[in-house]
């Protein structure tokens, strides 16, 4: 399993725009990227931090998405 999830993958996962993701980072305590975008690459976010944020904010149920980390107890 990868340690990171990219910006395009997050936008697709949540069905949001890049602007919404930026707003979440400033207003909803969404994790900052661990690897910032350069040129044509996209930013990468830590899977564990994003998974923790999703669980804390109830997104697994409200968006009906599968957990990023499935073997958590």
Secondary structure, 3 states (H helix, E strand, C coil): CCCEEEHHHHHHHHCCCHHHHHHHHHHCCCCCCCECCCCCCCCEEEHHHHHHHHHHCCHHHHCCCCCCCCCCC
